[in-house]
Amino acid sequence: MRKPVAILAALTLVGCASKSTEIAPTYVSPIQYQSYNCNQLAEEAQRVATAAATATGVQDHQATSDAVAMGSGL
């Protein structure tokens, strides 16, 4: 009886979303930005910051939803 429960718990945990703070950053080559002037760099920085904030919110919401669903499922 313990083995099926342990397997089910392990499979459930594998499918859970991680918090945004647990996701490692990815290297981005600076070469693509070397031709940008100061205004272009500022605009790109703002665009990336907005996209990162949106992605962080979505990821954290999904992680919270997964945690709630798992908690109520157990």
PDB file of N, H, CA, C and O in Angstrom:
ATOM      1  N   MET A   1       0.827  -1.204   0.000  1.00  0.00           N
ATOM      2  CA  MET A   1       0.000   0.000   0.000  1.00  0.00           C
ATOM      3  C   MET A   1       0.866   1.262   0.000  1.00  0.00           C
ATOM      4  O   MET A   1       0.494   2.259  -0.617  1.00  0.00           O
ATOM      5  N   ARG A   2       2.002   1.234   0.673  1.00  0.00           N
ATOM      6  H   ARG A   2       2.305   0.423   1.174  1.00  0.00           H
ATOM      7  CA  ARG A   2       2.856   2.422   0.757  1.00  0.00           C
ATOM      8  C   ARG A   2       3.501   2.754  -0.587  1.00  0.00           C
ATOM      9  O   ARG A   2       3.666   3.925  -0.931  1.00  0.00           O
ATOM     10  N   LYS A   3       3.861   1.725  -1.338  1.00  0.00           N
ATOM     11  H   LYS A   3       3.727   0.774  -1.059  1.00  0.00           H
ATOM     12  CA  LYS A   3       4.554   1.958  -2.602  1.00  0.00           C
ATOM     13  C   LYS A   3       3.691   2.740  -3.597  1.00  0.00           C
ATOM     14  O   LYS A   3       4.187   3.707  -4.176  1.00  0.00           O
ATOM     15  N   PRO A   4       2.431   2.373  -3.823  1.00  0.00           N
ATOM     16  CA  PRO A   4       1.608   3.160  -4.751  1.00  0.00           C
ATOM     17  C   PRO A   4       1.417   4.604  -4.298  1.00  0.00           C
ATOM     18  O   PRO A   4       1.380   5.511  -5.129  1.00  0.00           O
ATOM     19  N   VAL A   5       1.297   4.825  -2.991  1.00  0.00           N
ATOM     20  H   VAL A   5       1.328   4.088  -2.316  1.00  0.00           H
ATOM     21  CA  VAL A   5       1.126   6.185  -2.477  1.00  0.00           C
ATOM     22  C   VAL A   5       2.395   6.995  -2.718  1.00  0.00           C
ATOM     23  O   VAL A   5       2.323   8.162  -3.106  1.00  0.00           O
ATOM     24  N   ALA A   6       3.558   6.384  -2.491  1.00  0.00           N
ATOM     25  H   ALA A   6       3.617   5.436  -2.176  1.00  0.00           H
ATOM     26  CA  ALA A   6       4.830   7.072  -2.710  1.00  0.00           C
ATOM     27  C   ALA A   6       5.029   7.410  -4.184  1.00  0.00           C
ATOM     28  O   ALA A   6       5.500   8.498  -4.514  1.00  0.00           O
ATOM     29  N   ILE A   7       4.681   6.503  -5.051  1.00  0.00           N
ATOM     30  H   ILE A   7       4.299   5.619  -4.783  1.00  0.00           H
ATOM     31  CA  ILE A   7       4.804   6.749  -6.492  1.00  0.00           C
ATOM     32  C   ILE A   7       3.859   7.868  -6.920  1.00  0.00           C
ATOM     33  O   ILE A   7       4.253   8.745  -7.689  1.00  0.00           O
ATOM     34  N   LEU A   8       2.644   7.853  -6.443  1.00  0.00           N
ATOM     35  H   LEU A   8       2.324   7.141  -5.818  1.00  0.00           H
ATOM     36  CA  LEU A   8       1.670   8.892  -6.774  1.00  0.00           C
ATOM     37  C   LEU A   8       2.154  10.256  -6.278  1.00  0.00           C
ATOM     38  O   LEU A   8       2.039  11.251  -6.994  1.00  0.00           O
ATOM     39  N   ALA A   9       2.686  10.306  -5.073  1.00  0.00           N
ATOM     40  H   ALA A   9       2.779   9.497  -4.492  1.00  0.00           H
ATOM     41  CA  ALA A   9       3.193  11.569  -4.522  1.00  0.00           C
ATOM     42  C   ALA A   9       4.365  12.081  -5.351  1.00  0.00           C
ATOM     43  O   ALA A   9       4.447  13.277  -5.630  1.00  0.00           O
ATOM     44  N   ALA A  10       5.264  11.200  -5.745  1.00  0.00           N
ATOM     45  H   ALA A  10       5.197  10.228  -5.519  1.00  0.00           H
ATOM     46  CA  ALA A  10       6.424  11.604  -6.554  1.00  0.00           C
ATOM     47  C   ALA A  10       5.977  12.126  -7.907  1.00  0.00           C
ATOM     48  O   ALA A  10       6.501  13.137  -8.373  1.00  0.00           O
ATOM     49  N   LEU A  11       5.042  11.479  -8.539  1.00  0.00           N
ATOM     50  H   LEU A  11       4.616  10.658  -8.161  1.00  0.00           H
ATOM     51  CA  LEU A  11       4.551  11.936  -9.841  1.00  0.00           C
ATOM     52  C   LEU A  11       3.828  13.266  -9.731  1.00  0.00           C
ATOM     53  O   LEU A  11       3.905  14.094 -10.639  1.00  0.00           O
ATOM     54  N   THR A  12       3.134  13.472  -8.637  1.00  0.00           N
ATOM     55  H   THR A  12       3.071  12.799  -7.900  1.00  0.00           H
ATOM     56  CA  THR A  12       2.421  14.727  -8.425  1.00  0.00           C
ATOM     57  C   THR A  12       3.397  15.874  -8.272  1.00  0.00           C
ATOM     58  O   THR A  12       3.176  16.953  -8.823  1.00  0.00           O
ATOM     59  N   LEU A  13       4.469  15.659  -7.535  1.00  0.00           N
ATOM     60  H   LEU A  13       4.648  14.783  -7.088  1.00  0.00           H
ATOM     61  CA  LEU A  13       5.457  16.712  -7.310  1.00  0.00           C
ATOM     62  C   LEU A  13       6.199  17.091  -8.578  1.00  0.00           C
ATOM     63  O   LEU A  13       6.574  18.252  -8.741  1.00  0.00           O
ATOM     64  N   VAL A  14       6.419  16.154  -9.472  1.00  0.00           N
ATOM     65  H   VAL A  14       6.114  15.210  -9.340  1.00  0.00           H
ATOM     66  CA  VAL A  14       7.135  16.422 -10.710  1.00  0.00           C
ATOM     67  C   VAL A  14       6.384  17.434 -11.576  1.00  0.00           C
ATOM     68  O   VAL A  14       7.011  18.236 -12.269  1.00  0.00           O
ATOM     69  N   GLY A  15       5.077  17.406 -11.547  1.00  0.00           N
ATOM     70  H   GLY A  15       4.567  16.755 -10.985  1.00  0.00           H
ATOM     71  CA  GLY A  15       4.275  18.271 -12.387  1.00  0.00           C
ATOM     72  C   GLY A  15       4.047  19.668 -11.840  1.00  0.00           C
ATOM     73  O   GLY A  15       3.380  20.473 -12.490  1.00  0.00           O
ATOM     74  N   CYS A  16       4.578  19.983 -10.668  1.00  0.00           N
ATOM     75  H   CYS A  16       5.120  19.329 -10.140  1.00  0.00           H
ATOM     76  CA  CYS A  16       4.328  21.278 -10.048  1.00  0.00           C
ATOM     77  C   CYS A  16       5.219  22.364 -10.645  1.00  0.00           C
ATOM     78  O   CYS A  16       6.386  22.131 -10.960  1.00  0.00           O
ATOM     79  N   ALA A  17       4.648  23.544 -10.791  1.00  0.00           N
ATOM     80  H   ALA A  17       3.700  23.733 -10.535  1.00  0.00           H
ATOM     81  CA  ALA A  17       5.411  24.689 -11.287  1.00  0.00           C
ATOM     82  C   ALA A  17       6.312  25.226 -10.183  1.00  0.00           C
ATOM     83  O   ALA A  17       5.961  25.179  -9.004  1.00  0.00           O
ATOM     84  N   SER A  18       7.469  25.734 -10.575  1.00  0.00           N
ATOM     85  H   SER A  18       7.754  25.772 -11.533  1.00  0.00           H
ATOM     86  CA  SER A  18       8.415  26.329  -9.635  1.00  0.00           C
ATOM     87  C   SER A  18       8.096  27.803  -9.446  1.00  0.00           C
ATOM     88  O   SER A  18       7.509  28.441 -10.320  1.00  0.00           O
ATOM     89  N   LYS A  19       8.492  28.342  -8.281  1.00  0.00           N
ATOM     90  H   LYS A  19       8.968  27.824  -7.570  1.00  0.00           H
ATOM     91  CA  LYS A  19       8.415  29.785  -8.061  1.00  0.00           C
ATOM     92  C   LYS A  19       9.435  30.454  -8.973  1.00  0.00           C
ATOM     93  O   LYS A  19      10.434  29.838  -9.346  1.00  0.00           O
ATOM     94  N   SER A  20       9.192  31.693  -9.329  1.00  0.00           N
ATOM     95  H   SER A  20       8.381  32.193  -9.026  1.00  0.00           H
ATOM     96  CA  SER A  20      10.103  32.406 -10.233  1.00  0.00           C
ATOM     97  C   SER A  20      11.500  32.548  -9.646  1.00  0.00           C
ATOM     98  O   SER A  20      12.479  32.603 -10.390  1.00  0.00           O
ATOM     99  N   THR A  21      11.607  32.609  -8.321  1.00  0.00           N
ATOM    100  H   THR A  21      10.812  32.564  -7.716  1.00  0.00           H
ATOM    101  CA  THR A  21      12.918  32.749  -7.680  1.00  0.00           C
ATOM    102  C   THR A  21      13.743  31.475  -7.772  1.00  0.00           C
ATOM    103  O   THR A  21      14.947  31.503  -7.518  1.00  0.00           O
ATOM    104  N   GLU A  22      13.121  30.361  -8.128  1.00  0.00           N
ATOM    105  H   GLU A  22      12.143  30.338  -8.334  1.00  0.00           H
ATOM    106  CA  GLU A  22      13.821  29.081  -8.233  1.00  0.00           C
ATOM    107  C   GLU A  22      14.279  28.783  -9.660  1.00  0.00           C
ATOM    108  O   GLU A  22      14.875  27.734  -9.907  1.00  0.00           O
ATOM    109  N   ILE A  23      14.015  29.672 -10.584  1.00  0.00           N
ATOM    110  H   ILE A  23      13.531  30.524 -10.383  1.00  0.00           H
ATOM    111  CA  ILE A  23      14.382  29.461 -11.979  1.00  0.00           C
ATOM    112  C   ILE A  23      15.689  30.198 -12.265  1.00  0.00           C
ATOM    113  O   ILE A  23      15.804  31.398 -12.014  1.00  0.00           O
ATOM    114  N   ALA A  24      16.654  29.476 -12.785  1.00  0.00           N
ATOM    115  H   ALA A  24      16.560  28.502 -12.989  1.00  0.00           H
ATOM    116  CA  ALA A  24      17.971  30.057 -13.052  1.00  0.00           C
ATOM    117  C   ALA A  24      17.915  30.991 -14.265  1.00  0.00           C
ATOM    118  O   ALA A  24      17.196  30.721 -15.227  1.00  0.00           O
ATOM    119  N   PRO A  25      18.666  32.078 -14.215  1.00  0.00           N
ATOM    120  CA  PRO A  25      18.710  32.984 -15.366  1.00  0.00           C
ATOM    121  C   PRO A  25      19.435  32.346 -16.544  1.00  0.00           C
ATOM    122  O   PRO A  25      20.220  31.413 -16.372  1.00  0.00           O
ATOM    123  N   THR A  26      19.170  32.848 -17.719  1.00  0.00           N
ATOM    124  H   THR A  26      18.532  33.606 -17.859  1.00  0.00           H
ATOM    125  CA  THR A  26      19.797  32.363 -18.939  1.00  0.00           C
ATOM    126  C   THR A  26      20.737  33.431 -19.483  1.00  0.00           C
ATOM    127  O   THR A  26      20.415  34.619 -19.469  1.00  0.00           O
ATOM    128  N   TYR A  27      21.892  33.004 -19.959  1.00  0.00           N
ATOM    129  H   TYR A  27      22.153  32.038 -19.970  1.00  0.00           H
ATOM    130  CA  TYR A  27      22.871  33.923 -20.532  1.00  0.00           C
ATOM    131  C   TYR A  27      22.326  34.501 -21.837  1.00  0.00           C
ATOM    132  O   TYR A  27      21.761  33.786 -22.665  1.00  0.00           O
ATOM    133  N   VAL A  28      22.507  35.797 -21.995  1.00  0.00           N
ATOM    134  H   VAL A  28      22.966  36.377 -21.322  1.00  0.00           H
ATOM    135  CA  VAL A  28      22.151  36.474 -23.238  1.00  0.00           C
ATOM    136  C   VAL A  28      23.389  37.229 -23.700  1.00  0.00           C
ATOM    137  O   VAL A  28      23.943  38.035 -22.952  1.00  0.00           O
ATOM    138  N   SER A  29      23.816  36.976 -24.908  1.00  0.00           N
ATOM    139  H   SER A  29      23.365  36.321 -25.515  1.00  0.00           H
ATOM    140  CA  SER A  29      25.012  37.616 -25.439  1.00  0.00           C
ATOM    141  C   SER A  29      24.792  39.115 -25.597  1.00  0.00           C
ATOM    142  O   SER A  29      23.763  39.534 -26.125  1.00  0.00           O
ATOM    143  N   PRO A  30      25.743  39.926 -25.148  1.00  0.00           N
ATOM    144  CA  PRO A  30      25.617  41.374 -25.298  1.00  0.00           C
ATOM    145  C   PRO A  30      25.883  41.852 -26.728  1.00  0.00           C
ATOM    146  O   PRO A  30      25.670  43.024 -27.039  1.00  0.00           O
ATOM    147  N   ILE A  31      26.338  40.965 -27.583  1.00  0.00           N
ATOM    148  H   ILE A  31      26.511  40.013 -27.330  1.00  0.00           H
ATOM    149  CA  ILE A  31      26.662  41.349 -28.957  1.00  0.00           C
ATOM    150  C   ILE A  31      25.458  41.930 -29.683  1.00  0.00           C
ATOM    151  O   ILE A  31      25.598  42.852 -30.486  1.00  0.00           O
ATOM    152  N   GLN A  32      24.282  41.394 -29.402  1.00  0.00           N
ATOM    153  H   GLN A  32      24.169  40.644 -28.750  1.00  0.00           H
ATOM    154  CA  GLN A  32      23.087  41.883 -30.098  1.00  0.00           C
ATOM    155  C   GLN A  32      22.750  43.327 -29.737  1.00  0.00           C
ATOM    156  O   GLN A  32      21.973  43.973 -30.441  1.00  0.00           O
ATOM    157  N   TYR A  33      23.320  43.840 -28.654  1.00  0.00           N
ATOM    158  H   TYR A  33      23.951  43.315 -28.082  1.00  0.00           H
ATOM    159  CA  TYR A  33      23.025  45.198 -28.210  1.00  0.00           C
ATOM    160  C   TYR A  33      24.154  46.195 -28.496  1.00  0.00           C
ATOM    161  O   TYR A  33      24.022  47.377 -28.178  1.00  0.00           O
ATOM    162  N   GLN A  34      25.245  45.741 -29.082  1.00  0.00           N
ATOM    163  H   GLN A  34      25.352  44.781 -29.339  1.00  0.00           H
ATOM    164  CA  GLN A  34      26.407  46.611 -29.243  1.00  0.00           C
ATOM    165  C   GLN A  34      26.165  47.777 -30.200  1.00  0.00           C
ATOM    166  O   GLN A  34      26.862  48.789 -30.125  1.00  0.00           O
ATOM    167  N   SER A  35      25.208  47.650 -31.078  1.00  0.00           N
ATOM    168  H   SER A  35      24.643  46.828 -31.139  1.00  0.00           H
ATOM    169  CA  SER A  35      24.942  48.743 -32.019  1.00  0.00           C
ATOM    170  C   SER A  35      23.856  49.702 -31.510  1.00  0.00           C
ATOM    171  O   SER A  35      23.532  50.682 -32.182  1.00  0.00           O
ATOM    172  N   TYR A  36      23.295  49.422 -30.328  1.00  0.00           N
ATOM    173  H   TYR A  36      23.558  48.626 -29.782  1.00  0.00           H
ATOM    174  CA  TYR A  36      22.236  50.277 -29.784  1.00  0.00           C
ATOM    175  C   TYR A  36      22.827  51.569 -29.219  1.00  0.00           C
ATOM    176  O   TYR A  36      23.921  51.574 -28.656  1.00  0.00           O
ATOM    177  N   ASN A  37      22.084  52.658 -29.380  1.00  0.00           N
ATOM    178  H   ASN A  37      21.195  52.654 -29.837  1.00  0.00           H
ATOM    179  CA  ASN A  37      22.487  53.903 -28.724  1.00  0.00           C
ATOM    180  C   ASN A  37      21.839  53.937 -27.336  1.00  0.00           C
ATOM    181  O   ASN A  37      21.122  53.007 -26.966  1.00  0.00           O
ATOM    182  N   CYS A  38      22.085  54.991 -26.577  1.00  0.00           N
ATOM    183  H   CYS A  38      22.667  55.746 -26.877  1.00  0.00           H
ATOM    184  CA  CYS A  38      21.577  55.068 -25.196  1.00  0.00           C
ATOM    185  C   CYS A  38      20.047  55.000 -25.131  1.00  0.00           C
ATOM    186  O   CYS A  38      19.492  54.321 -24.267  1.00  0.00           O
ATOM    187  N   ASN A  39      19.375  55.692 -26.032  1.00  0.00           N
ATOM    188  H   ASN A  39      19.826  56.244 -26.734  1.00  0.00           H
ATOM    189  CA  ASN A  39      17.904  55.677 -26.029  1.00  0.00           C
ATOM    190  C   ASN A  39      17.367  54.284 -26.344  1.00  0.00           C
ATOM    191  O   ASN A  39      16.413  53.824 -25.716  1.00  0.00           O
ATOM    192  N   GLN A  40      17.978  53.619 -27.312  1.00  0.00           N
ATOM    193  H   GLN A  40      18.753  53.993 -27.823  1.00  0.00           H
ATOM    194  CA  GLN A  40      17.546  52.273 -27.670  1.00  0.00           C
ATOM    195  C   GLN A  40      17.786  51.297 -26.515  1.00  0.00           C
ATOM    196  O   GLN A  40      16.956  50.427 -26.251  1.00  0.00           O
ATOM    197  N   LEU A  41      18.920  51.445 -25.830  1.00  0.00           N
ATOM    198  H   LEU A  41      19.594  52.153 -26.045  1.00  0.00           H
ATOM    199  CA  LEU A  41      19.201  50.586 -24.681  1.00  0.00           C
ATOM    200  C   LEU A  41      18.170  50.811 -23.571  1.00  0.00           C
ATOM    201  O   LEU A  41      17.706  49.858 -22.946  1.00  0.00           O
ATOM    202  N   ALA A  42      17.820  52.062 -23.334  1.00  0.00           N
ATOM    203  H   ALA A  42      18.197  52.837 -23.842  1.00  0.00           H
ATOM    204  CA  ALA A  42      16.833  52.378 -22.303  1.00  0.00           C
ATOM    205  C   ALA A  42      15.468  51.792 -22.663  1.00  0.00           C
ATOM    206  O   ALA A  42      14.784  51.239 -21.801  1.00  0.00           O
ATOM    207  N   GLU A  43      15.073  51.909 -23.916  1.00  0.00           N
ATOM    208  H   GLU A  43      15.628  52.358 -24.616  1.00  0.00           H
ATOM    209  CA  GLU A  43      13.791  51.349 -24.358  1.00  0.00           C
ATOM    210  C   GLU A  43      13.791  49.826 -24.249  1.00  0.00           C
ATOM    211  O   GLU A  43      12.805  49.231 -23.813  1.00  0.00           O
ATOM    212  N   GLU A  44      14.888  49.203 -24.644  1.00  0.00           N
ATOM    213  H   GLU A  44      15.688  49.687 -24.998  1.00  0.00           H
ATOM    214  CA  GLU A  44      14.981  47.743 -24.569  1.00  0.00           C
ATOM    215  C   GLU A  44      14.980  47.277 -23.114  1.00  0.00           C
ATOM    216  O   GLU A  44      14.360  46.267 -22.782  1.00  0.00           O
ATOM    217  N   ALA A  45      15.675  48.014 -22.250  1.00  0.00           N
ATOM    218  H   ALA A  45      16.179  48.834 -22.519  1.00  0.00           H
ATOM    219  CA  ALA A  45      15.691  47.670 -20.831  1.00  0.00           C
ATOM    220  C   ALA A  45      14.275  47.747 -20.243  1.00  0.00           C
ATOM    221  O   ALA A  45      13.885  46.895 -19.444  1.00  0.00           O
ATOM    222  N   GLN A  46      13.522  48.751 -20.635  1.00  0.00           N
ATOM    223  H   GLN A  46      13.838  49.443 -21.284  1.00  0.00           H
ATOM    224  CA  GLN A  46      12.147  48.892 -20.149  1.00  0.00           C
ATOM    225  C   GLN A  46      11.268  47.762 -20.668  1.00  0.00           C
ATOM    226  O   GLN A  46      10.451  47.214 -19.928  1.00  0.00           O
ATOM    227  N   ARG A  47      11.434  47.415 -21.938  1.00  0.00           N
ATOM    228  H   ARG A  47      12.098  47.860 -22.540  1.00  0.00           H
ATOM    229  CA  ARG A  47      10.655  46.331 -22.534  1.00  0.00           C
ATOM    230  C   ARG A  47      10.956  45.002 -21.835  1.00  0.00           C
ATOM    231  O   ARG A  47      10.045  44.242 -21.507  1.00  0.00           O
ATOM    232  N   VAL A  48      12.235  44.738 -21.614  1.00  0.00           N
ATOM    233  H   VAL A  48      12.975  45.356 -21.880  1.00  0.00           H
ATOM    234  CA  VAL A  48      12.630  43.485 -20.967  1.00  0.00           C
ATOM    235  C   VAL A  48      12.144  43.452 -19.513  1.00  0.00           C
ATOM    236  O   VAL A  48      11.681  42.414 -19.041  1.00  0.00           O
ATOM    237  N   ALA A  49      12.244  44.565 -18.812  1.00  0.00           N
ATOM    238  H   ALA A  49      12.620  45.409 -19.195  1.00  0.00           H
ATOM    239  CA  ALA A  49      11.787  44.618 -17.419  1.00  0.00           C
ATOM    240  C   ALA A  49      10.282  44.360 -17.327  1.00  0.00           C
ATOM    241  O   ALA A  49       9.825  43.653 -16.429  1.00  0.00           O
ATOM    242  N   THR A  50       9.521  44.928 -18.246  1.00  0.00           N
ATOM    243  H   THR A  50       9.892  45.503 -18.975  1.00  0.00           H
ATOM    244  CA  THR A  50       8.071  44.712 -18.263  1.00  0.00           C
ATOM    245  C   THR A  50       7.741  43.250 -18.556  1.00  0.00           C
ATOM    246  O   THR A  50       6.886  42.653 -17.902  1.00  0.00           O
ATOM    247  N   ALA A  51       8.431  42.682 -19.546  1.00  0.00           N
ATOM    248  H   ALA A  51       9.126  43.166 -20.077  1.00  0.00           H
ATOM    249  CA  ALA A  51       8.194  41.279 -19.894  1.00  0.00           C
ATOM    250  C   ALA A  51       8.589  40.360 -18.737  1.00  0.00           C
ATOM    251  O   ALA A  51       7.899  39.377 -18.467  1.00  0.00           O
ATOM    252  N   ALA A  52       9.685  40.667 -18.058  1.00  0.00           N
ATOM    253  H   ALA A  52      10.246  41.466 -18.278  1.00  0.00           H
ATOM    254  CA  ALA A  52      10.131  39.851 -16.929  1.00  0.00           C
ATOM    255  C   ALA A  52       9.135  39.932 -15.776  1.00  0.00           C
ATOM    256  O   ALA A  52       8.834  38.917 -15.147  1.00  0.00           O
ATOM    257  N   ALA A  53       8.628  41.115 -15.496  1.00  0.00           N
ATOM    258  H   ALA A  53       8.873  41.939 -16.007  1.00  0.00           H
ATOM    259  CA  ALA A  53       7.646  41.279 -14.427  1.00  0.00           C
ATOM    260  C   ALA A  53       6.372  40.498 -14.736  1.00  0.00           C
ATOM    261  O   ALA A  53       5.799  39.867 -13.848  1.00  0.00           O
ATOM    262  N   THR A  54       5.936  40.538 -15.976  1.00  0.00           N
ATOM    263  H   THR A  54       6.402  41.051 -16.697  1.00  0.00           H
ATOM    264  CA  THR A  54       4.747  39.789 -16.390  1.00  0.00           C
ATOM    265  C   THR A  54       4.983  38.291 -16.252  1.00  0.00           C
ATOM    266  O   THR A  54       4.145  37.574 -15.704  1.00  0.00           O
ATOM    267  N   ALA A  55       6.124  37.819 -16.748  1.00  0.00           N
ATOM    268  H   ALA A  55       6.805  38.401 -17.193  1.00  0.00           H
ATOM    269  CA  ALA A  55       6.439  36.388 -16.671  1.00  0.00           C
ATOM    270  C   ALA A  55       6.570  35.927 -15.227  1.00  0.00           C
ATOM    271  O   ALA A  55       6.137  34.828 -14.881  1.00  0.00           O
ATOM    272  N   THR A  56       7.165  36.764 -14.382  1.00  0.00           N
ATOM    273  H   THR A  56       7.516  37.657 -14.663  1.00  0.00           H
ATOM    274  CA  THR A  56       7.304  36.434 -12.963  1.00  0.00           C
ATOM    275  C   THR A  56       5.937  36.276 -12.312  1.00  0.00           C
ATOM    276  O   THR A  56       5.709  35.330 -11.558  1.00  0.00           O
ATOM    277  N   GLY A  57       5.041  37.190 -12.598  1.00  0.00           N
ATOM    278  H   GLY A  57       5.227  37.958 -13.211  1.00  0.00           H
ATOM    279  CA  GLY A  57       3.692  37.109 -12.036  1.00  0.00           C
ATOM    280  C   GLY A  57       2.959  35.865 -12.483  1.00  0.00           C
ATOM    281  O   GLY A  57       2.314  35.199 -11.674  1.00  0.00           O
ATOM    282  N   VAL A  58       3.050  35.546 -13.751  1.00  0.00           N
ATOM    283  H   VAL A  58       3.574  36.087 -14.408  1.00  0.00           H
ATOM    284  CA  VAL A  58       2.383  34.358 -14.285  1.00  0.00           C
ATOM    285  C   VAL A  58       2.970  33.098 -13.661  1.00  0.00           C
ATOM    286  O   VAL A  58       2.234  32.199 -13.254  1.00  0.00           O
ATOM    287  N   GLN A  59       4.308  33.036 -13.585  1.00  0.00           N
ATOM    288  H   GLN A  59       4.906  33.767 -13.916  1.00  0.00           H
ATOM    289  CA  GLN A  59       4.964  31.859 -13.025  1.00  0.00           C
ATOM    290  C   GLN A  59       4.606  31.662 -11.558  1.00  0.00           C
ATOM    291  O   GLN A  59       4.293  30.548 -11.138  1.00  0.00           O
ATOM    292  N   ASP A  60       4.651  32.739 -10.776  1.00  0.00           N
ATOM    293  H   ASP A  60       4.905  33.644 -11.117  1.00  0.00           H
ATOM    294  CA  ASP A  60       4.326  32.627  -9.359  1.00  0.00           C
ATOM    295  C   ASP A  60       2.857  32.270  -9.142  1.00  0.00           C
ATOM    296  O   ASP A  60       2.529  31.518  -8.223  1.00  0.00           O
ATOM    297  N   HIS A  61       1.986  32.798  -9.971  1.00  0.00           N
ATOM    298  H   HIS A  61       2.252  33.408 -10.718  1.00  0.00           H
ATOM    299  CA  HIS A  61       0.562  32.452  -9.871  1.00  0.00           C
ATOM    300  C   HIS A  61       0.361  30.961 -10.159  1.00  0.00           C
ATOM    301  O   HIS A  61      -0.399  30.287  -9.463  1.00  0.00           O
ATOM    302  N   GLN A  62       1.037  30.456 -11.175  1.00  0.00           N
ATOM    303  H   GLN A  62       1.654  31.003 -11.740  1.00  0.00           H
ATOM    304  CA  GLN A  62       0.912  29.040 -11.519  1.00  0.00           C
ATOM    305  C   GLN A  62       1.465  28.157 -10.405  1.00  0.00           C
ATOM    306  O   GLN A  62       0.884  27.121 -10.079  1.00  0.00           O
ATOM    307  N   ALA A  63       2.591  28.573  -9.821  1.00  0.00           N
ATOM    308  H   ALA A  63       3.062  29.414 -10.085  1.00  0.00           H
ATOM    309  CA  ALA A  63       3.181  27.797  -8.721  1.00  0.00           C
ATOM    310  C   ALA A  63       2.235  27.769  -7.520  1.00  0.00           C
ATOM    311  O   ALA A  63       2.069  26.732  -6.879  1.00  0.00           O
ATOM    312  N   THR A  64       1.625  28.898  -7.225  1.00  0.00           N
ATOM    313  H   THR A  64       1.759  29.741  -7.746  1.00  0.00           H
ATOM    314  CA  THR A  64       0.673  28.961  -6.111  1.00  0.00           C
ATOM    315  C   THR A  64      -0.557  28.097  -6.400  1.00  0.00           C
ATOM    316  O   THR A  64      -1.035  27.377  -5.523  1.00  0.00           O
ATOM    317  N   SER A  65      -1.058  28.172  -7.619  1.00  0.00           N
ATOM    318  H   SER A  65      -0.669  28.757  -8.331  1.00  0.00           H
ATOM    319  CA  SER A  65      -2.215  27.350  -8.002  1.00  0.00           C
ATOM    320  C   SER A  65      -1.896  25.867  -7.886  1.00  0.00           C
ATOM    321  O   SER A  65      -2.718  25.086  -7.408  1.00  0.00           O
ATOM    322  N   ASP A  66      -0.692  25.476  -8.325  1.00  0.00           N
ATOM    323  H   ASP A  66      -0.024  26.111  -8.714  1.00  0.00           H
ATOM    324  CA  ASP A  66      -0.288  24.075  -8.226  1.00  0.00           C
ATOM    325  C   ASP A  66      -0.196  23.636  -6.766  1.00  0.00           C
ATOM    326  O   ASP A  66      -0.611  22.532  -6.414  1.00  0.00           O
ATOM    327  N   ALA A  67       0.352  24.511  -5.918  1.00  0.00           N
ATOM    328  H   ALA A  67       0.689  25.408  -6.204  1.00  0.00           H
ATOM    329  CA  ALA A  67       0.494  24.171  -4.504  1.00  0.00           C
ATOM    330  C   ALA A  67      -0.876  24.002  -3.843  1.00  0.00           C
ATOM    331  O   ALA A  67      -1.078  23.093  -3.038  1.00  0.00           O
ATOM    332  N   VAL A  68      -1.806  24.882  -4.189  1.00  0.00           N
ATOM    333  H   VAL A  68      -1.641  25.621  -4.843  1.00  0.00           H
ATOM    334  CA  VAL A  68      -3.169  24.798  -3.633  1.00  0.00           C
ATOM    335  C   VAL A  68      -3.856  23.527  -4.128  1.00  0.00           C
ATOM    336  O   VAL A  68      -4.501  22.823  -3.350  1.00  0.00           O
ATOM    337  N   ALA A  69      -3.719  23.235  -5.412  1.00  0.00           N
ATOM    338  H   ALA A  69      -3.196  23.807  -6.044  1.00  0.00           H
ATOM    339  CA  ALA A  69      -4.357  22.045  -5.969  1.00  0.00           C
ATOM    340  C   ALA A  69      -3.771  20.778  -5.345  1.00  0.00           C
ATOM    341  O   ALA A  69      -4.497  19.825  -5.061  1.00  0.00           O
ATOM    342  N   MET A  70      -2.463  20.775  -5.136  1.00  0.00           N
ATOM    343  H   MET A  70      -1.874  21.549  -5.366  1.00  0.00           H
ATOM    344  CA  MET A  70      -1.851  19.606  -4.527  1.00  0.00           C
ATOM    345  C   MET A  70      -2.262  19.478  -3.067  1.00  0.00           C
ATOM    346  O   MET A  70      -2.512  18.375  -2.579  1.00  0.00           O
ATOM    347  N   GLY A  71      -2.331  20.601  -2.379  1.00  0.00           N
ATOM    348  H   GLY A  71      -2.128  21.496  -2.775  1.00  0.00           H
ATOM    349  CA  GLY A  71      -2.736  20.567  -0.975  1.00  0.00           C
ATOM    350  C   GLY A  71      -4.146  20.061  -0.808  1.00  0.00           C
ATOM    351  O   GLY A  71      -4.422  19.275   0.098  1.00  0.00           O
ATOM    352  N   SER A  72      -5.038  20.497  -1.662  1.00  0.00           N
ATOM    353  H   SER A  72      -4.814  21.136  -2.398  1.00  0.00           H
ATOM    354  CA  SER A  72      -6.430  20.053  -1.542  1.00  0.00           C
ATOM    355  C   SER A  72      -6.588  18.626  -2.075  1.00  0.00           C
ATOM    356  O   SER A  72      -7.509  17.908  -1.685  1.00  0.00           O
ATOM    357  N   GLY A  73      -5.681  18.225  -2.969  1.00  0.00           N
ATOM    358  H   GLY A  73      -4.933  18.808  -3.285  1.00  0.00           H
ATOM    359  CA  GLY A  73      -5.743  16.860  -3.491  1.00  0.00           C
ATOM    360  C   GLY A  73      -5.265  15.823  -2.481  1.00  0.00           C
ATOM    361  O   GLY A  73      -5.735  14.685  -2.470  1.00  0.00           O
ATOM    362  N   LEU A  74      -4.326  16.231  -1.635  1.00  0.00           N
ATOM    363  H   LEU A  74      -3.944  17.156  -1.643  1.00  0.00           H
ATOM    364  CA  LEU A  74      -3.817  15.287  -0.637  1.00  0.00           C
ATOM    365  C   LEU A  74      -4.791  15.209   0.509  1.00  0.00           C
ATOM    366  O   LEU A  74      -4.560  14.469   1.466  1.00  0.00           O
TER     367      LEU A  74
END
